[in-house]
Amino acid sequence: MTNLARKSRLAQNLESVKQKYQKEYAFFPRTFVLPRDALEFRKNFGATGKSKCTFIIKPDGGCQGRGIYLTKSLSEIDQASIC
């Protein structure tokens, strides 16, 4: 059950299935699980730490929308989660 209930595990599972069935699973955006995908995630930010894209940051253990926020700036993200 934790493979679907936790945001990080759900994201990992959806990404795995998306690799096999790209057309059918094109309904959700690229998902980064931090700190695992930190290097790939940082590539979306320029030298100034800013991005043209807006990222939705969701804490893994949160519920009912608590802790979710939008950002275009790397400095607004908890650095401990992307080290």
CORDALIN-V651902 format. One record per backbone hydrogen bond with DSSP energy under -0.5 kcal/mol. NH is the residue of the N-H (numbers start at 1). CO is the residue of the C=O. If there is no record, write none. Layout:
# CORDALIN-V651902
((NH	CO) (NH	CO))
This chain:
# CORDALIN-V651902
((4	1) (5	1) (6	2) (7	60) (10	6) (11	7) (12	8) (13	9) (14	10) (15	11) (16	12) (17	13) (18	14) (19	15) (20	16) (20	17) (21	17) (25	21) (26	23) (28	25) (34	32) (37	33) (38	35) (41	37) (42	38) (43	39) (44	41) (45	42) (46	50) (49	46) (51	72) (55	71) (57	55) (57	69) (58	56) (62	59) (66	63) (68	65) (69	57) (71	55) (74	49) (76	73) (77	74) (81	78) (82	78) (82	79))
